[in-house]
Amino acid sequence: MAQNRQGGPPEASDAALWAEGLELVLPTVAATDPDFWDLWNPEGVLPVAYIIDQRGVITWRDAGDSGGLPTMQAKIETLLRP
């Protein structure tokens, strides 16, 4: 199972810590169900981020600390355009 930065399984509170550390203002969640990790994060890398559009389609994914925030912001801004 994926682990948080302390080396244990992720907890729901980890999402708030990551969001705060990354200065995110959008809703964040931490899924702690092992079935989720097997399906959505098989590499077990944290944090993992997804952008899901209004139709429920994943439009972007990033795992680990790869500096993807500028890309994420640009993608969100594109999705929010009328």
Secondary structure, 3 states (H helix, E strand, C coil): CCCCCCCCCCCHHHHHHHHHHCCCCCCCCCCCCHHHHHHHCCCCCCCEEEEECCCCCEEEEEECCCCCHHHHHHHHHHHHCC
